[in-house]
Amino acid sequence: MELASVVSDLQFLAGVHEAEAVMTGELLKSEYQSLVLFTDKKKVYDQIRYLDITGMEVFRINYNAGNPSVVSANKLQFKGSKYYVAEGMKLLNGDIYISPFDLNMERGAIELPHKPMIRFVTPVFDNSNTRRGLVVLNFLGKRLLDVISEVSSSDVDRVMLLNEQGYWLKGLDEADEWGFMFKDRLDRTFQSRNPEAWQQISSNENGQFMSDAGLYTFDTIHLADVIVGSKGQKLEHEADSWKIVSLVPDDVFNANQRQYASRLAMVGGPGAFFLIALSMLMAHFCQKSRRAELSIIKNNASFARFVPQEFLRLVGKGSLHDVELSTSVQREVAVLFSDIRSYTTLSEGMTSEEVFSFLNDYFVFVSKPVRANEGFIDIFIGDALMALFPRSPEDALRSAVSMRYDLREFNDSRRKTGMPPVHCGYGLHFGEVTLGTLGTQERMQTTAIGDTVNLASRIESVTKTFKVEIVVSDSVYARLPDPSEFLLREIDTVRVKGKHEPVTLYECFDADPEDIAKGKVATMPLLAEAIGHYKAGEFDLALDKFTACAEACPTDSIPPIYLKRCNTMKRIPPGEGWTGVSTL
């Protein structure tokens, strides 16, 4: 709902990281793009502005009829004398001011062509609760007026929109509109032209009556009722209601009196027919766009542009200002990839809003173990994430185990509301990565790239094949101070396409349910022997031992995979050079 979502948009823009960066003059050019994208996708804001405490613009985006752009510093204007700025400076944290519906002015003159505008204002406070300025949204009122034109039938119903003073915001004659904005139109009001009709319209919420002019039907639109998300917030507004009025001229009504009587009777009496038109108006603003808007506000772009301090330390930079497109260094780190299993199935029955709420709740849970183990999340990719651990691979493994434990708590809360549990896979690898910036001068993203990153991602995908949760490479295993502190067992040796050296993979099952973990521990020696026979090409011996493992722990997913492999190898012998290495 375009008009109804303005308050949530305003609160978002006042609270995002960029708001404080704007006020302190620290907003990077690369960060402009997220706000430009927001403006472009919304399509309802002519301007998005940040003002300092004096009323001076410090940042402005102009929509430019679909080509939004950031206004250069030398074209920013002082708005401290504007009424809506004065009102905005009076607001407390979280309060919102809504201006009257009027025409936009630029440098003291009414802008041409006319731009009907409603301004929404809220203060910006920093983390210490110090007032830093205002954020102002200029809502394009023409979209609302266009809808009134759409529901008006020029040959029958004539629809008008009036403000509380009786001035036409949308009239039968364009020359009468916005009279309060022009000195030579101040006397052009509905009240001056139709005093008796205005008396009835202004003194009642809604109704229908006959006059010499024809059949009037009217209702009152209270702006606060339209605004969604304002419950519990203080709304300051000077134009809190409008009158929407329909006039069927006397000659038209008399010529079609029977038809009108029939229509009115069908919909339930006087006033109801008009309310249908009003409902059409409101329904227009309740389209599916709200779901799409959420995907702009809470999506991966927000995560991608965040540069952790840990990353800056690794690349040897003191602040964001020092990061350039050419910035890159090589470092040895442990890489953890995590992905939600069957994400498509989970999200199929959700609305866009529910999807983003779910993902954000999930990311809150899984990010805590990363921070607690000296790591940081480098990037979110849809339902997946990549975290880096510069201190040691043990940090990465402890984080993965903690993630699994925390996921149980997350799933417990989901079960209470009737939602299915979430299952994830975790892949860990250690090696050299290139940390740096990718993109263009206008939009940069910090990240890690290289073979280590690619292999960690591949290892995570193996968890689906083996139906296990955590898989680590031999480079992680070899660097653990004491591998016996974890429940680890070898499950395969693989070779990545295009690479020569094989990689041995280990499952970590510390967070498995107790009965399953006990079964795996009991069969670990037997499983190791079975894998040894498999690698040696002794498939009959391997079959016997894998069968014994499956019987001893029926819930273990590894033995059945090798039973199938062994039977295939017996049927189609691999030939000389067999080492038991699989291709990843």
Secondary structure by P-SEA (a helix, b strand, c coil): ccccaaaaaaaaaaccaaaaaaaaccccccaaaaaaaaaaaaccccccccccccccccbbbbccccbbbbbcccccccccccaaaaaaaaccccbbbbccbbbbbcccccccccccbbbbbbbbbccccccccbbbbbccaaaaaaaaaaacccccbbbbbbccccccccccccccccccccccccccccccccaaaaaaaaacccccccccccbbbbccccccccccccccbbbbbcccbbbbbbbccaaaaaacaaaaaaaaaaacccaaaaaaaaaaaaaaaacaaaaaaaaaaccaaaaaacccaaaaaaacccccccccccbbbbbbbbbbbbbbcccccccccccaaaaaaaaaaaaaaaaaaaaaaccccccccccbbbbbbcccaaaaaaaaaaaaaaaaaaaaaaaaabbbbbbbbbbbbbbbbbbcccccccbbbbbcccaaaaaaaaaaaacccccccccccaaaaaaccccccccccccbbbbcccccbbbbbbbbcccccaaaaaaaaaaaaaaaaaaaaaaacaaaaaaaaaaaaaaaccccccaaaaaaaaaaaaaccccccccccccc
